[in-house]
Amino acid sequence: MRVVAGIAKIGRLSRVAVLRPYLVRAGLTALPLLSLGLLCPVPSLVMAVRGRGGGGRWWACAAFSAVLAAWLTELALTPEDTHGLLFANDLLLILLSTVGASVHAWTAWPRRSVRYGETTPAAIGG
């Protein structure tokens, strides 16, 4: 009964209103990839400011900010030619700031539409 009522509510919304959460989620997921990791704390900051998920989102923002600071420090201090552990450290920081932030943005985005107060079609099963 509840699922049917949710689908009826979504049927009354415009297509843009239904797609808006997905577009925002996709944009925040693509941001760390397109900026090559330089904007990795931004998706978690947006989710922390916008959401009601508690302190976990702020901790994620702090963690990605620390990864960015470590990556920039490593970039400034390492020579151009790196091998071995220095290369592995650079690769780990780059992967955390790009792929890690994107995966976090995709998986941690809330499943409920904050603006309209109902579940999105994916959460209903449609």
Buried (B, 14 or more C-beta within 10 A) or exposed (E): EEEEEBBEBBEEBEEEEBBBBEEBBBEBBBBBBEBEBBBBBBBBBBBBEEBEEEEEBBEBBBBBBEBBEBBBEBEEEEEEEBEEEBEEBBEBBBEBBBBBBBEBBBEBBBEBBEEBEBBBBEBBEE
